[in-house]
């Protein structure tokens, strides 16, 4: 999309300078606004044309039965799907009885601008109706980051050269007709007319609709209020029915006159409260939003984002597209979690219905690492949501014959929603990702209250699962058999290296935390014998290694499998999962996403530098990157092992995953974890940042194309500013009274307020370039300068 001439490159915004209906579904995703609670896709104000209508509330879902050709014990019986709830974005326009529809008449100008600093989506259009009436339209919308139930827009219309009569219809619409599915398993399942009307209301300038989901039984309410500024004689009225509430404005405009409509929309839902309570909730939220007013909401939004960018901005000199992409990524990842507040962060956030709105391990594995150092409060909320689902996770563990808790592979409300057990139930590494997120958050923030009240129980229950899932052999080696690691082209294998190393860290952290909070741990039934069992399992953990090839195995026996026939696999055969049976993929050496490579990133201390180099070279030649999560991991290890050009190419792929629609499913929503991967590729890749027990380590190196990289991370309440140029790195504290100890290429240094530390960069080790599968090398990136 950013290569299309309609899209321009600018450091602080994404601009579309003309309407391109061919990429309308994709543009609806990239222009989406949300706050983690409410999500509005970037649909046109007038509602049509559209690719995928989308208004989402985090956690609001419908149930559907999961189909099985042959049912089996332990198979989940029902799935959960995000649904399109009441649409409050719509403002239809009639110009002298002609509907404002950009498919008809003549469109002279159309521009949309998403501003990352203000959180506003601006639109301007100039259009002549089929009858020859020319009008100019301006609109601005926001989803509030400060008032989580509120979304709002300002809408202005004016004639260009002669008087016109205009009718504006501001609507709340439920049960919109949705487009049919396209057979892509990554898209959402179809849920038709999921909402049953409970109440509708229209009075003066206010509208309200209340519905209940047909099967999950959740109440959802939407209310809208309006403020109209127009010429004398402008009239308004309101009406409502079961699935539609409408506020109508009628007026006559002379050239130079404008009609302005401010619309404030409030949302609320509940599975426990009564209809009157939900009605009162949404009415109260609307009252607060209207009292703040349009300009007040705009000012609050800017202040919130000013603070975020002060703490989190990443500056990239030398590649304007990457600079734009990383700020686009930071903005959208923030939107996904800012006000989620003990709800999940889904794989697509609230930008689309892809993957049915489910949350995966992506959240803890990729999104929370970024947010831990940029917006840590959102991480605490996300982990509190995981904690709230422990009852369902314990039930699932018991069903599988395990102790502790087994978190679901994909879910909205906490129950397992994956109908494909080899890549769902068997992907136990979700437990380790949850534990890893707990460990990282507590180390980075020093939040002992969270560790005591939330983190300890999560660590204990995940450790119990590993202890019961694995077993010791006669030599005391601890094995975890029959699991699926991050690479979903290798299912139900024994001793997956990533899973084992992550479980090892989980077991040790649980034992340490339980000993640190002994009284609370005893309340959870933890005793000395259990923690010793955890330590024994961790100390004896199997880590498969092929002595003949001198590489770690992705899983035991993996390097003995037949290699995939890449020479006879054409470019149209990717992604492989859409063109080959999993049976064939599972038996061959072909990798969907970096698995062992990810292990070397997150558990780097378990490998020597030479092992990392050999492992990376071996697995690079069989990794096809059919997952959006692969490129950022490969970028990090390519940078660490000295392949800076390759790392830069992988950075480009991660950064443009949605902006270039590389996976061909941006229409269903953005890849939130891959967006976070842009930050990971820059900060952990070229910035070389790792965390070792809470102490940050840096080993920065830049590719020739990037002349300067600067980023800020928040750790233990201090804001550390890291600036890397070709030959040196500068570490300084932007705020905080205490000094901070970090490591630069292994050497400890102390950074204090007003006393930055500057260190040179060592020479880069030279290694032969690794090879990728034929046709699967990342696109060679050449920075292109575009006009702002």
PyMOL commands that set and color helices and strands:
alter all, ss='L'
color gray80, all
select helices_A, chain A and resi 21-30+275-312+320-337+354-357+362-374+376-388+390-399+429-445+448-469+497-516+518-523+528-539+558-560+566-568+571-573+576-578+582-586+596-602+604-606+609-620+630-640+644-655+666-668+672-686
alter helices_A, ss='H'
color red, helices_A
select strands_A, chain A and resi 7-9+13-16+33-34+38-40+55-57+61-65+78-82+91-95+98-99+106-115+120-128+134-143+150-159+164-173+195-203+206-213+219-229+235-241+244-253+258-270+314-317+471-472+478-479+545-546+551-552+562-563+588-589+690-692+695-698+708-715+718-724+728-735+740-744+747-751+757-760
alter strands_A, ss='S'
color yellow, strands_A
deselect
rebuild
show_as cartoon
